Amino acid sequence: DEEVSGVLKSETADEITVAQPGGVLVKVKKANVKDRRKGLSGMPEGFGQILSRRDLRDLVEFLATVK
């Protein structure tokens, strides 16, 4: 049993592609997946209530441009 963690990049009917740190892409056959769990968000708890909708949208737009 091997555990794979990372950010879900794509999913087909048969396969899941996960991006791991360093940009490594790992493909896993869905038939081999026993359990899927959603990890914690990188956003601090309650942060969505602190920022206005516009500020939150601006933050997401900025983060999308950072590589």
Secondary structure, DSSP 8 states (H G I E B T S, - for coil): -----SEEEEE-SSEEEEEEGGGEEEEEEGGG---------SS-TTHHHHS-HHHHHHHHHHHHH--
